[in-house]
Amino acid sequence: DAVYAEGLKHHATFRHGNLNFQILPESDFGQRYVLQAYWFSWINSYFEEFRRNPDYLKLLESLIGRDIRQIAQQLHWKPPGANVTGYRFHQDLRFRNQAAFDNVADATVTTGLAVDRATLDNGCLQVVPGSHKLGYLGLSDEGTGELMKGLTAEEELRKVGIDPATIVPLVLEPGDLALWGLLTVHGSSPNKSQHDRAFALSSYVRADTTQRGEWAFRDGVSVPLGKTPALCKYEKLFEEPGPMYDTTAWWK
C-alpha cells in the first residue's frame, strides 16, 4: 500500500534510476492508477530487506547457487476499473540483453509472490507447462510488442505449437510463491472482479554469468543495495538517470 501510494504522487509514468512507476492518468481512465512499480527498494526499506530475505536463498541455492544477483524487482497491480490489466502470452527472455549474460535462460529464476489472493476472475498468472523446452517462440513480439495492449488469440499459440487447452491458471493464496524460467510461456487476463490483485516479482540470476544486477546474496550472505543503482535491465540507466516522466499513451 505504501508503494502504491508513492506511485499515485506521479501524474504520469515516472523513472529515477531503476525506480519506475507505470501510471494510468485520470485524464483517460477517470482516476489515477498505478499498474507497475520497479525497484521500489530504493524508497522502501521493508522491500529492500524483503528482496534478500534468507528464505529466498533457501529456494534458490539448489537452482542457481549461493552467489546471486537480482535483475528485476516488480510489483504488479490489477486495480478494478483500470481495464488494461491483462498480459499477452510471452516469454521473459525478450526482456534480457542476452549479450550481457552467459546462458541467461538456464541461470535465471523468476519468483512471483501472491500479495492478494490470485484467481482466474482477478487475472491470475497462467502458464504453459513444459513450454521452456520449446526454445524462444517470439510470442507478442510483433510491432512494439506491447504486452498489455490486447490479449493473445488462441490461434497465436497454436501457430507456435502450443495447445491452449494445456494452459494452467496459478490460483494462489496470499504468501504462495510461484517460480518459473525465462522460456516459460505465460500471460494473464484482465481483472474482472471488484478486488485488486497485487503480485510481487523478483528475478534472480547466478552471479558468475553476468556483471549486471544488484547483489542479493554473496556466498550465501544477504547483501544490501549500494549507494548508486547497478545496471539491471534499463539500458540507458547511466545516460538518462532521471528523474523523468514518460507521457506516452501506449493504451490508445
C-alpha positions in Angstrom: 0.0 0.0 0.0 2.9 2.4 0.8 4.5 1.7 -2.6 1.2 2.2 -4.4 0.6 5.5 -2.5 4.0 6.7 -3.6 3.2 5.9 -7.2 0.0 7.9 -7.0 2.0 11.0 -6.4 3.1 11.0 -10.1 0.8 12.3 -12.8 2.4 10.0 -15.5 4.9 7.2 -15.7 8.0 8.1 -13.7 11.6 6.9 -13.7 14.5 7.8 -11.5 17.4 5.4 -11.8 16.0 1.9 -11.7 13.0 3.1 -9.7 10.0 3.2 -12.0 6.2 3.7 -11.7 3.9 2.9 -14.6 0.9 5.2 -14.3 -2.5 5.4 -16.0 -3.7 9.0 -15.8 -7.1 10.2 -14.7 -7.5 12.1 -18.0 -8.0 8.8 -19.8 -9.2 6.5 -17.0 -11.4 8.6 -14.8 -9.0 8.2 -11.9 -5.2 7.7 -11.5 -4.0 4.1 -11.3 -0.6 2.5 -10.6 -0.1 -0.6 -12.8 3.5 -1.5 -12.0 6.4 -0.4 -9.9 10.1 -1.4 -10.4 13.0 -1.3 -7.9 10.9 0.3 -5.2 13.6 -0.9 -2.7 15.3 2.4 -3.3 12.4 4.2 -1.5 11.1 1.4 0.8 13.2 -0.2 3.5 10.8 -3.1 4.0 11.2 -4.3 0.4 14.9 -3.6 0.4 15.2 -6.3 3.1 12.5 -8.5 1.6 14.2 -8.9 -1.7 17.2 -10.6 0.0 15.3 -12.4 2.7 17.2 -15.7 3.6 14.1 -17.6 2.7 14.7 -16.7 -1.0 18.2 -18.2 -0.7 16.7 -21.5 0.6 14.6 -21.7 -2.5 17.3 -20.5 -5.0 20.5 -22.1 -3.8 19.9 -25.6 -5.3 19.0 -23.9 -8.6 21.5 -21.1 -9.1 23.9 -21.3 -6.2 24.9 -19.0 -3.3 26.2 -16.1 -5.3 23.1 -14.4 -6.7 22.3 -11.1 -8.4 18.8 -9.7 -8.7 17.9 -8.4 -12.2 14.3 -7.4 -11.7 12.1 -6.3 -8.8 8.4 -5.5 -9.6 5.0 -5.1 -8.1 2.1 -5.6 -10.4 -1.4 -4.3 -9.5 -4.6 -5.1 -11.3 -7.0 -2.5 -9.9 -10.7 -2.9 -10.7 -11.7 -0.4 -13.4 -8.2 0.0 -14.9 -9.3 -2.3 -17.8 -5.8 -2.7 -19.4 -4.6 -5.2 -16.8 -4.1 -8.3 -19.0 -0.7 -9.6 -20.2 -0.4 -11.2 -23.6 1.3 -14.6 -23.5 5.1 -14.2 -23.8 8.5 -15.5 -22.6 10.6 -13.3 -20.3 13.7 -13.9 -22.3 12.5 -11.0 -24.5 13.4 -8.6 -21.7 17.1 -9.7 -21.3 20.0 -8.4 -23.4 21.5 -11.8 -24.0 24.9 -10.4 -24.9 25.3 -9.3 -21.3 24.8 -12.8 -19.9 26.3 -16.3 -20.2 23.4 -18.7 -20.8 20.9 -16.5 -19.1 17.9 -18.8 -19.6 19.5 -21.6 -17.5 20.9 -19.2 -14.9 17.8 -17.2 -14.1 14.8 -18.0 -11.8 11.9 -15.6 -11.5 9.6 -15.7 -8.5 6.1 -14.4 -8.1 4.6 -13.9 -4.6 0.9 -13.5 -4.2 0.1 -10.5 -2.1 -3.6 -10.8 -2.7 -5.5 -14.0 -3.5 -5.0 -14.7 -7.2 -7.8 -16.3 -9.2 -8.9 -16.5 -12.8 -11.5 -13.8 -12.0 -9.0 -11.3 -10.9 -6.4 -12.1 -13.5 -4.0 -14.7 -12.0 -0.8 -15.8 -13.8 -1.4 -18.5 -16.4 1.4 -20.8 -17.6 2.1 -23.4 -20.2 3.8 -26.4 -18.6 6.8 -27.7 -20.5 7.0 -24.7 -22.8 10.5 -23.9 -21.6 11.6 -26.9 -23.7 10.4 -25.3 -27.0 13.1 -22.5 -27.3 12.2 -18.9 -27.9 8.9 -18.6 -29.7 8.6 -14.9 -30.4 5.1 -14.6 -28.9 3.8 -11.0 -28.8 7.0 -9.7 -30.5 5.3 -8.1 -33.5 5.4 -4.3 -33.7 6.4 -2.8 -30.4 5.3 -5.9 -28.6 3.2 -4.1 -26.0 2.1 -6.8 -23.6 -0.8 -5.0 -22.0 -2.5 -3.9 -25.2 -4.9 -6.5 -26.3 -4.9 -10.2 -25.5 -3.3 -13.3 -27.1 -5.6 -15.1 -29.5 -5.6 -18.9 -29.3 -4.5 -19.1 -32.9 -1.3 -17.3 -32.0 -0.5 -20.1 -29.5 -1.4 -22.8 -32.0 0.9 -21.4 -34.6 3.9 -21.9 -32.3 2.9 -25.4 -31.3 1.0 -24.7 -28.1 -2.4 -26.2 -27.3 -4.5 -23.5 -25.4 -6.1 -26.4 -23.5 -2.8 -27.0 -21.7 -2.7 -23.6 -20.1 -2.7 -23.8 -16.3 -4.0 -20.9 -14.1 -2.0 -20.4 -10.9 -4.6 -19.9 -8.3 -2.6 -18.7 -5.3 -3.4 -17.7 -1.7 -1.5 -14.7 -0.2 2.0 -15.9 0.6 2.1 -18.6 -2.1 5.2 -18.3 -4.3 5.5 -19.4 -8.0 8.8 -20.0 -9.7 9.4 -20.0 -13.5 12.1 -19.6 -16.1 12.8 -17.1 -18.9 11.5 -19.5 -21.5 8.2 -20.4 -19.7 5.3 -19.2 -21.8 2.9 -17.2 -19.5 0.3 -14.4 -19.5 -2.9 -13.4 -17.8 -6.3 -12.0 -18.3 -7.6 -8.6 -17.1 -9.1 -8.3 -13.6 -12.9 -8.8 -14.0 -13.6 -8.8 -10.3 -14.2 -6.0 -7.8 -11.0 -6.8 -5.9 -7.4 -5.8 -6.5 -4.7 -8.3 -7.4 -1.2 -7.4 -6.3 1.7 -9.7 -7.3 5.4 -9.2 -6.3 8.0 -10.4 -8.7 11.8 -10.9 -8.2 14.1 -12.3 -10.9 17.4 -13.7 -9.8 20.5 -14.8 -11.8 23.6 -16.8 -11.0 26.2 -14.2 -10.3 29.1 -15.7 -12.3 27.1 -15.5 -15.5 26.8 -11.6 -15.7 28.1 -8.3 -14.3 24.5 -7.0 -14.3 22.1 -6.8 -11.4 22.1 -5.8 -7.8 23.7 -8.3 -5.4 21.2 -10.2 -3.4 23.5 -12.9 -1.9 27.2 -13.2 -1.9 28.4 -16.6 -0.8 25.0 -17.0 0.9 25.2 -13.7 2.8 22.4 -11.2 2.2 23.8 -8.0 0.5 22.0 -4.6 0.8 21.8 -2.1 -2.0 24.8 0.2 -2.6 24.9 3.9 -2.8 24.1 4.0 -6.6 22.0 1.7 -8.8 23.6 -1.0 -10.8 22.7 -1.7 -14.5 19.9 -4.3 -14.5 17.6 -4.1 -17.5 17.2 -0.4 -18.3 19.9 0.0 -20.9 20.1 3.9 -20.7 20.5 3.9 -16.9 23.7 5.9 -16.8 22.9 8.1 -19.9 19.4 9.0 -18.7 19.4 8.5 -14.9 16.4 10.9 -14.4 14.2 11.8 -12.7 12.0 12.0 -15.7 8.4 11.4 -16.9 7.0 9.5 -19.9 3.6 10.6 -21.1 3.4 8.0 -23.9 -0.3 6.9 -24.2 0.5 3.3 -25.1 -3.0 2.1 -24.3 -4.6 4.1 -27.2 
